[in-house]
Amino acid sequence: MNEPAKDQFTIKLNGRDVEVQDGQTILEVATQENVKIPTLCHHESLEAHGGCRLCIVEAKMGKRTKMVTSCNYEVWEGLEVLTDSPRVQRNRRMTAELLLSRCPEVDMLKELAGQYGVEKPRFADAETTADGKPSDCILCGLCVRICRDRMKASVTDFVGRGVDMVVDTPYHRGSEVCLSCGACEHVCPTGSIRLSTVYPVPPAKRQSEFELGLSARPSIFIPFSQALPNVPVIDRENCVHFNTGGCGICEEVCPTDAIDYDQTDSTTEIETGAVILAPGFCLYDSSQKPALGFETYPDVVSSLQFERILSASGPCDGKVIRPSDGETPDSVAFIQCVGSRDSEHNYCSSVCCMYAVKEAVMAKEHEPDLDCEIFYMDIRAHGKGFDEYVERAKDLGIRFTRCRPSRVEEHRSTGRLAIGYVDEDTQEYGEKTFGMVVLSAGFEPPSEIKELAATFGVELTDSGFAGTQPFRPVATSAEGVYVCGPFAQPKDIPETVVEASSAAANAMVDLASVRGTEVTEQPLPPERSIDGEPPRIGVFVCHCGLNIGGVVDVPGVAEYAERLPNVAYATDSMYTCSSDTQDFLKGVIEEHRLNRVIVASCSPRTHEPLFQQTIREAGLNVNLFEMANIRDQCSWVHMQDHKAATAKAKDLVRMAVAKANVLEPLGSITLGVTQTAFVLGGGIAGMTAALAIADQDFDVYLVERSAELGGNTRNVERALDGRDVQSYLRGIMDRVRNHDRISVYTSAEVEHVEGFVGNFKTQLRVGHPGNGASPETVELEHGIVIIATGATESKPTEYLYGENENVVTLQELDEKMSESTFKVPESAVFIQCVGSREPDHQYCSRICCSAAIKQAIRMKKAKPEATICVLYRDIRTYGFREAYYSEARELGILFVKYDVDQKPTVRATGNGVVVETFDPVLGAQLEIPAEMLVLSARVDANADNDQTAKFYKVPITDSGFFLEAHVKLRPVEFASEGVFVCGFAHYPKDIDETIGQAMAASSRAMTVLSKDSVEAGGKTATINPARCNACGACVSVCPYTAIAIDEEKEVAVINEVLCKGCGACVATCKGSAPNLNGFKDEQILSMINAV
Amino acid sequence: MGNQVGDVATTKPDSTAETTIAADDWQPSIVAFLCNWCSYAGADLAGVSRLQYGPNVRIIRVPCSARVDPQFILKALQNGADGVLVSGCHPGDCHYIHGNLVARRKFAVIKKFLEHIGIESERVQFSWVSASEGSRFAALMNSVIDGVKRVGPSRKLVKEL
């Protein structure tokens, strides 16, 4: 009687007992045991073929042995297999030699045969193809089988018999049934079959959307390397499975069964009190201007494509190379305003000038000899620090030519791209050729935006962007619906981030009454004290399916870990992050009384919080956790070397155990927060921020140095679009004065400040100029500070200012025009950039171009016959302000460019002045008589900003404006927590931008104010006073001003609330006085010792 | 170049032969201190992108390159590491505002010191890698490994037991 067949039994693999499943092949068992067997005709998604004979192994059957193909030979109980015996070696050598004889030119076969000692085959009977070349097809049939069995297309098959057999398509022609999926090419081991020979037309590569067509991508792909979530998506349009029902290989190979072909879009209903729309923008499609050669010439690329080319993680690895031939060009031209500032786009895209300059600078950093030239209309460097950047670019040798080229043509003979131009500054005509051309494409509204806008009832402007409310720059026509980013108007990253916070602030004001009502807190067990316990470390080594387990010997690492000092428990698990393993982990911690936990798996950057949460739920302090990254930095990057990867994994676990031995629980302290805001500055910025906070039911102290609120806005009658600024200002001042949450202090100056985030104390000196009473001192306690101290228009020192009564500044003109007696002059000249953009004050004052154009238009409209002329260097009417520049020119206002090296001159006449300037267009000196000369004077930072900066321990720029923590990512904050900035104190900006930034500052401030306590401690630094001699070295390197010297005790003191745990002080101190919790010297040294 | 002192030290007649033989088989051990926010993330990205590099580097995660005390570098060399790499965020990108610049000042000094005592410049290297530069990280690993392989096993400072 036969015994019933067992499901599981043992075989001997190279003398070792191995557990196997019934039905497995020898090859499957060997793969599972990390024993390498070479194959050629095998593919895991196809049935075993047994054709190439390379995978033969020696199977012992009692007394005799037999050579069998391991890919299709199933195991049976008692089987003994030798995969590398001398006989196997001999047989494989012959197989390899015969294959190489057939296809002597195939590198992969040469290498294979070489491994078996065959340099040159003894048999000289190479197969030749129809065209007489040696064949590179070994007739393994992989292409035939994958196309027939998986793709269900059967494009190719074996044709002919015996020695004449080849793989071919019917009639040796491109096949109509081919799906152009490329599977045949992908599986072919020798590179013999090409998609281009089996598909009737040249196959189009699926272009990577993220790389903008600069590289290809498969049908299942992760959109880009830092995508969140970082998981693949299927392109259903091109996926073979969705087209024919075939393939399905991804579903089979996925170890976690994550592929679900039946997934469909679903509709989810969300209840919400406010909506923020941030759909971004669409880059202008430059192919709409065919004369510029985009999509005609491969080396004419869009600015965003060039950005990808320059990116270190992009398709060219950061090398400046052109698409046509992969060579580095000798020169690159940038053409500005492509799809901006033209008949269809009456706006400026705001960002293209700066990104072009940045790209040119970066390209030159990569290739110092690269010749870069920017063809521009006006360089719009109106952002903070931008003009300085442009000057540095000029110093690097980047050329700026003022011209709008209309055509790019390729020279047939040289392949170079020719740009014809007329330099507007010199009126020279010429043609230049370049190796590459970058089109600085503008912003358009996001695609398919009309539907979204209609859904939310948001009105769009004529140009298709979101329309917003007067003085509410992020509020749309629909109540409770806000916008931010370029959807409202083209803008740069800093303004976009500011607007995002601003939109959030608006929503928070709307929802103030329900703040916190949707929050549920998770109850946690009390933390277990581990005082006096010796370390009992648990090590959990993760397979991560095959991600780690396929390369690293995971059970071996767990076994190794178990033998390390103080390791009480070690095991391996398939997915340590799965919820059942988390429960298991908690159980093990309790059962084995573990007091340190190590997970050896992936990156702490992604998974540390999850595991920390788990051990916290098991009653352990979160800081008793350590991770060994044996996936991202081991199995995934050493895939070919299993042995070395396993050794490295053991090392990493050993290092983690060494650190775990000296891990300590870290406590945190809780400090109360004074939930009151302190706003310094009573201009439009300060008042807006104060109201936003007060409207959310928090107390605000609003402090103004002068006797009245209103700031610079008091001098502005109308906005660029004609809005009445004064009535808006009166409204907001009334609201501030009457708000029961706002206490206003005027004629008040800061005298002394102490404290830190959540707990500031500011001493004010409040004067009483009205009644003559002597000033009093007031002490205010508050949780945050918003600096909104504004700036001032400078007094020019040139152009007869102060000497001639007809010469005024822009602000003075505004005052004059608001008087009823003002008479519009017959002639007026505006001079731009007075005191700005010159060596001593290199920055652009940002607002003067728009302000001058605003006043010029008002004059011209009031008196159309008046002659009005604007002398400018670059007109910087960014965004929608461009429309007013267009209007001004249509109204007949003259714009004449001047050069900073050849400034206009002014001389007084009887009833006004005469301005003399050189007009580059006419090439002639002009004399312009003017009844009034208006100077667009520079905006100066307040002279006492440095004093305020010292009070609140925040930095200022060289120009004296406050310097935010990060220009782009934290535009209204400082490194010192709890201090925020908005308005002119940060940099000049117009009224809408000021309101937006003030709202943003309030929004960031609310992140502190809305909590009744701040938590501090954890991974922060501490000082050992016995080792400290108060030298102050730590104070100087601390980026957060968290360290101060206690002069009395002569010791450095760290404010745990302010410390962010960078450890700069620890590494700087010569006396080892500071140490950093979580990264202590002894902890890091223990790891170094364990390497 | 300052590393000539080191070159002389390793090209003594007796050590030349060994170094040449070692170059084929010998695998150096390298310790890398990576800041959590940029370089460590760049190393993760190299992993996610499956970019292959030599298995010689053991990574120690620190919050910021400014946390790396010069004694860590010396300790690693004493413990027999053949090379040390410190990598942080690019200038201007530091998570801690300017910690990487503090680190840079410190390393300029330690590098001079190491060269002075005859440690080859290939052996102790400093670099910047951002979170998006997976390929740069993989290339850096290989170049550091190659550099250390070129100068051979570390002999100076090594604590013999």
Contacts between the chains, C-beta under 8 A, distances in Angstrom:
chain1	res1	chain2	res2	distance
A	225	B	45	5.9
A	225	B	48	6.5
A	225	B	49	5.9
A	225	B	132	7.4
A	225	B	134	6.5
A	226	B	45	7.2
A	226	B	131	7.4
A	226	B	132	6.2
A	230	B	48	6.6
A	311	B	132	7.5
A	312	B	130	7.6
A	312	B	132	7.0
A	312	B	133	4.6
A	312	B	135	6.6
A	312	B	136	5.0
A	313	B	45	7.4
A	313	B	132	4.8
A	313	B	133	5.9
A	313	B	134	6.0
A	313	B	135	6.1
A	313	B	136	7.8
A	317	B	135	5.5
A	318	B	136	7.5
A	603	B	40	7.8
A	603	B	44	4.6
A	603	B	47	7.7
A	604	B	61	6.9
A	605	B	36	7.2
A	605	B	40	6.8
A	605	B	41	6.0
A	605	B	44	6.0
A	606	B	44	7.8
A	629	B	44	7.6
A	629	B	59	7.2
A	631	B	47	6.6
A	632	B	43	6.9
A	632	B	44	4.3
A	632	B	46	7.8
A	632	B	47	3.2
A	632	B	48	6.5
A	633	B	43	5.2
A	633	B	44	7.0
A	633	B	46	7.9
A	633	B	47	5.7
A	633	B	59	5.7
A	634	B	55	7.7
A	636	B	47	4.0
A	636	B	48	7.2
A	636	B	50	5.5
A	637	B	46	6.0
A	637	B	47	5.3
A	637	B	50	7.3
A	637	B	51	6.5
A	637	B	52	5.8
A	637	B	53	5.6
A	637	B	55	7.9
A	637	B	138	7.1
A	638	B	52	6.9
A	638	B	53	7.8
A	638	B	54	8.0
A	638	B	55	4.4
A	639	B	50	6.9
A	639	B	52	6.4
A	640	B	52	6.7
A	641	B	55	5.9
A	644	B	27	7.9
A	644	B	55	3.9
A	645	B	55	6.1
A	647	B	55	7.5
A	648	B	55	5.1
A	648	B	58	7.2
A	651	B	58	5.6
A	652	B	58	6.7
A	652	B	59	7.8
A	655	B	58	6.7
A	655	B	60	7.2
A	965	B	97	7.0
A	975	B	97	5.0
A	1019	B	63	7.3
A	1037	B	66	7.1
A	1037	B	102	4.7
A	1039	B	96	5.2
A	1039	B	97	3.9
A	1039	B	98	5.6
A	1039	B	99	6.3
A	1040	B	96	8.0
A	1040	B	97	7.7
A	1060	B	96	6.2
A	1061	B	63	5.6
A	1062	B	63	5.6
A	1062	B	64	4.2
A	1062	B	66	5.6
A	1062	B	67	6.6
A	1062	B	95	7.7
A	1062	B	96	3.7
A	1062	B	99	4.6
A	1063	B	62	6.9
A	1063	B	63	5.5
A	1063	B	64	5.9
A	1063	B	66	6.2
A	1063	B	67	3.1
A	1063	B	99	8.0
A	1064	B	64	6.7
A	1064	B	66	3.7
A	1064	B	67	7.0
A	1064	B	96	7.0
A	1064	B	99	5.1
A	1064	B	102	4.8
A	1064	B	103	7.7
A	1066	B	67	6.4
A	1066	B	69	6.8
A	1067	B	66	6.0
A	1067	B	67	5.6
A	1067	B	68	6.0
A	1067	B	69	4.2
A	1067	B	70	7.6
A	1067	B	103	7.7
A	1067	B	106	6.7
A	1068	B	66	7.8
A	1068	B	102	6.9
A	1068	B	106	7.3
A	1076	B	63	7.4
A	1076	B	67	6.6
A	1079	B	62	6.0
A	1079	B	63	5.9
A	1079	B	67	5.9
A	1081	B	69	6.9
A	1081	B	71	8.0
A	1084	B	60	6.5
A	1084	B	62	6.9
A	1084	B	67	8.0
A	1084	B	69	8.0
A	1084	B	72	6.1
A	1085	B	72	7.2
A	1085	B	75	6.0
A	1087	B	60	5.2
A	1088	B	31	6.5
A	1088	B	60	6.9
A	1088	B	72	6.2
A	1088	B	75	5.0
A	1088	B	76	5.1
A	1088	B	79	6.1
A	1088	B	81	8.0
A	1089	B	75	7.5
A	1089	B	79	6.0
A	1091	B	29	6.7
A	1091	B	31	5.5
A	1091	B	58	5.0
A	1091	B	76	7.0
A	1091	B	79	6.4
A	1091	B	81	6.3
